[in-house]
Amino acid sequence: MNAEKLAQPHLLKQPIYVTGKPIAYTAREFGLNPNEIDKLASNENPFGPSPKGLAAAQEALKEINLYPDGGCYDLISKISEFRNVRREQIVVGNGSNELLDMIAQVFLGPGTEAIMGNHGFAVYKLATLAMNATPVEVEMPAPGFNYNLDAMRNAVNEKTRIIFLANPNNPTGTELKAQEILDFAESLPEHVILVIDEAYTEFIEADAPNMLPLIEKGRPIICCRTFSKIYGLAGLRVGYAISRPDIIGLIHRVREPFNVNSIAQVAANAAIEDQGFVEKVRGNNIQGLTQLKNGFEALGLPYIPSRANFIVVFGIQAPLEAFDFLQRKGTIVRPQPQMGQALRVTVGTAAQNDRFLANLKAYLETKKA
Ligand SMILES: Cc1ncc(COP(=O)(O)O)c(C=O)c1O
């Protein structure tokens, strides 16, 4: 029998997330040397993993015959100390992506709705559709492409269970003022869980809203963070959420027993101790953004101001064609045709940014010829 007849009908329409293209794949496809390819497509850390995280991971390899600690005891203790929250307010995930999925599993189902921006992180919609719930995509209007919090609040009704908000947001790189987010959170009815996705928050740390006092006051807010970006541990898959203990308790009910592998647990624990590395990455990112913005201005290309580790550039007539041209030259970026003539590029090292700008210039010249 055709397996589709057996599947849950709503899953037949479920889109599949397309990931940034891996280096090895591009190298094979175009006969390039993998060492000459710059992957600036998935907002990874161009400076490698946190050295302390890497050392801890190498050490932990010796014990991979054992299951990991299913309760992530040591990592939760470290996060609790670092963020000054109680252990029962924390759950760790196989990447923050898994946390988003688990949150959807707990709070969404047929007849419920989740509100998100129409240029929000793609997983919000996928997680919602996977639960056979309805995604309500609120327009993030051009040219700024930022969230419209008033429109999002107006979209709330009695079926709403979750609002997904990333700050800064991916792919747009836009951010909201801390006070706007705090006011928004306080204005929501109690049956709506506000998920603040803080995947890129460390890049803007001082200007990000502190949601913890509102959580302490009992507001239904979940803050998700990841070790994939500023800590450089994307390949290990580890992130965490902070919320009210009752909400965290519900997420544990759908959590797989050993969802976070042992290498990830110790590496994330050690990476938290590596705030010197975090500072260095943050500083380099600011320089890299300036380099890219100057480059775009020299090429006459508009862009969305960003302080995250990626930026959207416009004026790329055919984003998919540009993506193809650039990858043949060894730079993998992320086309954003849904935002118009746009590409998203991750901030790389100074040399990677230079190569990208040179390749982009070469592409634009093919259009003039
Ligand atoms: C806004 C946002 N949230 C969450 C994630 C998921 O990150 P991870 O699963 O690696 O923690 C990403 C990854 O790119 C992201 O951009």
The ligand as a Gaussian input file, in Angstrom:
#p B3LYP/6-31G(d) Opt

LIG

0 1
 C       16.246000      32.381000      14.631000
 C       16.776000      31.001000      14.793000
 N       16.282000      30.221000      15.760000
 C       16.714000      28.975000      15.939000
 C       17.693000      28.430000      15.132000
 C       18.073000      27.004000      15.343000
 O       19.348000      26.897000      15.848000
 P       19.881000      25.559000      16.493000
 O       18.875000      24.480000      16.294000
 O       21.165000      25.279000      15.802000
 O       20.069000      25.878000      17.958000
 C       18.242000      29.187000      14.108000
 C       19.263000      28.611000      13.209000
 O       19.690000      29.154000      12.256000
 C       17.768000      30.512000      13.931000
 O       18.231000      31.270000      12.946000

